[in-house]
Amino acid sequence: MPMIYFDHAATTPMHPEAIKAYAEEAAKGPRNPSSLHAEGRAARAALTASRDSIARLLGCDPGELVFTGGGTESDNAALYGAAHAQRQRTGRDRIVTSAIEHHAVLNACSKLEAEGFKLTVLPVDGTGRVLLSAAEEAIGPDTAVVSVMYGNNEVGTLQPIEEIGRLARERGAVMHVDAVQAFGHERLFLQELPIDLLSLSAHKIGGPQGVGVLYVRRGTPFEPTAVGGSQEKSRRAGTENVAGIAAFAKAAELAYADLEERGRELERIRSKLLSALEEELGADSFRINGATEEGARLPHIVNLSFPGISNETMLMNLDLAGVAASAGSACTAGSLQPSHVLLAMGLETHFSQSAIRFSFGMGNNSAEAEKTAKIIATITKRLRKR
C-alpha cells in the first residue's frame, strides 16, 4: 500500500531534477573548489553558478550567501556569530527571541545565556503570532540580536518580520530570521526587508539533506563559528558540498518557478482535508491550531487536535493505516513531549497532547486528503468508542 506522505514540514522528497543536478555534478569526479588546478576551477565555477542562482531568487548579492550544512548550522552560526561580534564591538549583551522558535534557535539562545548574555523570550497570541507590543518593549539599547522565525514549523503562523525588523534596525540590533519552513512558499526579497541574517535549508524544498544557506547582509557584525580554511570568505570553514549545493540551487529554482500555483494547490489539499473531516466527524470533533486565514499562515501546514486521543496513539494508528504525519514536538527517550509552541499559544492540555501536524508538498493531492480524513474518522470513532 503506497504511503500517504503528509510530513513535508519534516523533510521533503528530493525533486527528480534536483537529484539529476546532484548526480551530474557528483559524477564529474574529485573536485575541490579551493584547488587551483583545472578541476578545482571547474568546481569553483559550479559553486559560483549555484550561489548566483540562489541570490537572484532572494534578491541579494551573491557574496552575502554562506553555504552551510543545514538549517541548524545556519541558525547557530547566525546567533553565535552576531551575538559575540556585537558584544565585542558595542557591548550589547541581550538576545531577544520568541517562545515558538525552532529548538535550533531556542537552544542556541540558552547556550548564549549560559555564557552571560541576557535573554528575553517574546510571548505569542493564541494563533502563535509574536506580540508586537512585547517586541517593542523588549528591543532596546542593550539588544545585540533579535531572532524571530518567518513562519512557524508546527502551526504555520506567519510572523510580523518586517515590523520587528524595523524595530531592531532603528535600535541598532541585528535581525535574524529562521526562514527554513517559509522558503519556497513565500517570496523573500532581502534587499527590501529589514533582515540582516537569514537561515535556509535545502531539504525543505525538494533539495538534499545536509545543505543550507546563511544570508549575511554586507556590514553585519559577524564572527565565524567554524574556523579553519578560508572557504566562504572565511565565514564558514570546510570544503563546500558542491554537488549538494548544485541540487539546492536547482530545487530553489523549481520552487520559485511555480510558487503561486503550488501554493494554491496546497491550499486546495488543506481545504479538502478540513472539509472532509467536518463531513466525516463534525466540526466540533477537532480543533485547528494556529492562524486560519490565508495570508496569515503558510499554505502547506495544518495543525489539528483530536481531544480524547493522544497524539502518540493517533500517529501510530495513522502509520499502520499508511499515513505519515507528525506531532510537531520533540521526542525524548521514546515519549512525545508537549509541544512548546502549543504551550506558548496557551492551549489546554487536552488540545496540546492530541495535536497532529499535517504538512503537504510535491506528490500530494486532494484525493489523498479525502482518504486521510476517512482514515482519521475511522480511527477516531473506534478509539472514542472505547
ABEGO torsion letter per residue (X at the ends): XBBBBAAAAABBBBBAAAAAAAAAAAAAEBBBAABABAAAAAAAAAAAAAAAAAAAAAGBBAAABBBBAEAAAAAAAAAAAAAAAAAAAAGBABBBBBAABBAAAAAAAAAAAAAGBBBBBBBBBAAGBBBAAAAAAABBAABABBBBBABBAAAGBBBBAAAAAAAAAAAGBBBBBBAAAABGABBBBAAABBBABBBBBAAAAGBBBGBBBBBBBBGBBBBBABBEBABGGGABBEBBBAAAAAAAAAAAAAAAAAAAAAAAAAAAAAAAAAAAAAAAAEAAABBBBEBABBGABBAABBBBBBBGBBAAAAAAAAAAAGBBBBAGBBBBGGBBBBBAAAAAAGBBAAAAAABBBBBBBBGBBAAAAAAAAAAAAAAAAAAAAX
